[in-house]
Amino acid sequence: MPNEPASTDQSATSGTPENPEEASPFAIGLLLRRAHDRVAAAMDGALAPFGIERRHLMVMMRLHASGPLSQRDLVEHTNHDKASIVRIVDDLERLDLASRQLVPGDRRLRAVTLTEHGREVFAQAHQAAEPAASAATAPLTAAQAQQLQRLLRTMVAPVNPPA
């Protein structure tokens, strides 16, 4: 009809997405941030009953997988800076979840290790996090959630510069 106003839905005709953020070169970062916020909130809720935070869990996960590590190694393996690792290990010690122990042969070096209580809390927190992770990825099928993890691992894998 000639007297009808033109449609305000330009996305159908112009190819421009309904959400202008999706057309931005920053879209991937914005979407990853939103996804991160969703997963982080789920994990924070799962960890709260144990009195630990995600930053603590990251260090505990590394210690659980690798055994005792120096703070220098924790800096390297967790992408935290030295000061942050010191604060995290201090927190873990105060909560009796980890301890610093002398390294045989080097009186200056101390290795951080999970305490027995730390191993128990880690196991319980890990178990509590599973349903939280499932809830955070509920909009995805199981295959899509697995594919997302594979894609994210590929995306964050170290890039080897050409020789």
N, C-alpha and C positions, 0 to 999 in steps of 0.2 A: 504494500500500500504506500502511495507516494507521501501521504501526510503523517505517517507513523515516524516517531523518533528513531534514529539509528540505534542499533544495539550497543550497549555499553560494554559488552564482552568482546574486547579486542583480541583476546588470546586465541579465539577460534579462527579469526581471519588474518591476524598479523603474524602468527607463529610465536608471539611473545608469551612466555609462561604467565599463568595467573599470579604467581608469587614472583615479584621482581628479583628477589634474592637468588632464585634458581638460575637467572640469566647472568649473574655476576661471576667474575672469575674467582670470587671468594666463596662461592657456593659450597664447595667441598669442605672448606674449613668451617663454615657456619653449620653445615649439617653434622659434621663430625663433632663439633662442640655440643650441639643439642643431644646427640647420641651419648656423648661422654657424660653430660649432665644427668641424663636418665639413668645410666648405669651407675654413676657415682652415687646418686641418691639411694639407689637400691642397695649398694654395697655399704654405704654409711649406716643405713638402717639395720643391716645384718650384723655389722661389727659393733654397734653401740652397746649391746648387752655384755660384750667382753671387755669394754673399756679401752678399746684400741681403735685406731683410725687407719685409713688406707695406707698412709705413709708408713705406719708401723707394720702393717701386713706385708707390704712390698719387701721390707727388709727381712721379715720373718720367713717369707716364701723363699727368698734367696738363701738364707741360712738353712732352711729345711732341705732345700735341694742340694746345696753344696757342702754343708757342714760348716765348721768354723772358718771365718774369713776376717782378714784385717779390715779396719775401717777404710783404708785406702782401696781395698778390693771392693768394698760395699759402694764406695763412691763410683767406681768404674762400672759396676754391674747394675746400679740402680739409677744412674743419671742424676743423682742428687749431688749437691756440692758438699765440701768437707764439713762446713758448719751445720748443715742440715743433718748429715749423718751423725755427727756428735750428739745433736739434740735428740734424734730418734733413738740412738743407742742409750742415751741417758734415760729417756722415757722407758724403754724396754727394761733397763736395769731396775729402775724404780718400781716397776710393775712385777719384778721377778720373772720376766719372760726371757731375758738374755743376760749374759754376763761377759765381762772382758777377762780373758785369761792370758797369762804370759805365754809367749811362743818360745819353746825350747830352742836354745842357741842364739836368741836375740832378745836381750833384756829390755830393749826399748820398744819392741813390737808386742802388741796385744791382739789376740784374736777374739772376735765376738762369736759367741755360741749360744744356741737356745738352751735354756734351762729345761728341766723335766716339766715344770709347770708351763713353760713356753711352748713345748711340744704338744702338751695337752690342749692348751688354749688355741694353738694354731689348728689342730685337728678339728676342734669344735667350731672355730670360726670358718674354716674351710667348708665344713659340712653345712653350716648356716648360710653360707654365701651361695650355694648351689641353687636353692629355690629363688633367691634374689636375682641371680643372673638369668634364670629362666623367665622370671617375671619381666625383667628389663628387655628381653628379646622376644616377648610374647607375640608381637605383631608379625614375627618371622616364622616360617616353617623351620623344622629342625635342620633341613638341608640348607636353607638360606642362612641360618645362624652359623652353621659350619663353614659355609662359603664366605660369609663375612669375616670370620676369624682368619681364614686362609688369606683373603685379600688384604686384611689389615697387617698380618705378619709380613706379607710380601711388601707392602707399602713402607713399613718401618724397618725392614731389613737393611743392614749396612750396604751401601753402594760401594763396590770395589772400583776405584779409579782405574782407567786403562793404563797398562804398563808402558 
